């Protein structure tokens, strides 16, 4: 978890490599769908460019399909999902159906202050030319994050699955903090 620009993609990739697990980033899956012009891509394009969220039913269907593939059998890193409480509830049910209950879930919350996020996103927009990294869209994505996605943090905190990690600093240092947070959670689970 973390607002746009928090470093979820970067840290998710490091974690996936370290754990030997696949990473599913819904933003990447959607951008692929847009590029290929699939029915999902056609529906998602304008929504993404406006900085809004793609409807929950479409996202839940996308994740359901992706998680049912063979490479997801031994675990996975999710980046960009769930982004609403309804998505989190659907994921919880999906994981319970496949025998991966809460005991197998860890949620990392990357914390980064807003001015730093805005700087990073403007920087990325110069480098990557993502159509949703325009200044007005960046502000809208942050607004949507606060209203729709921040409540998901409470959802996981209540369930005792959340670890907060300071997302400011250099990439390797943050990766080490994430490792430490995951180890702490594992040993707490082992003790329980
Ligand atoms: P960010 O860097 O803002 O976290 P992502 O690459 O994760 O960006 O997502 C880009 C866009 O894709 C979002 O602004 C949103 O429109 C759409 N999107 C990605 N994941 C979801 C999701 N779980 N639910 C709804 N929309 C999503």
Boltz pocket constraint, residues with backbone or C-beta under 6 A from the ligand:
constraints:
  - pocket:
      binder: B
      contacts: [[A, 2], [A, 3], [A, 4], [A, 5], [A, 8], [A, 26], [A, 27], [A, 28], [A, 30], [A, 44], [A, 47], [A, 48], [A, 49], [A, 51], [A, 52], [A, 53], [A, 54], [A, 55], [A, 59], [A, 79], [A, 80], [A, 81], [A, 82], [A, 83], [A, 84], [A, 87], [A, 132], [A, 141]]
      max_distance: 6.0
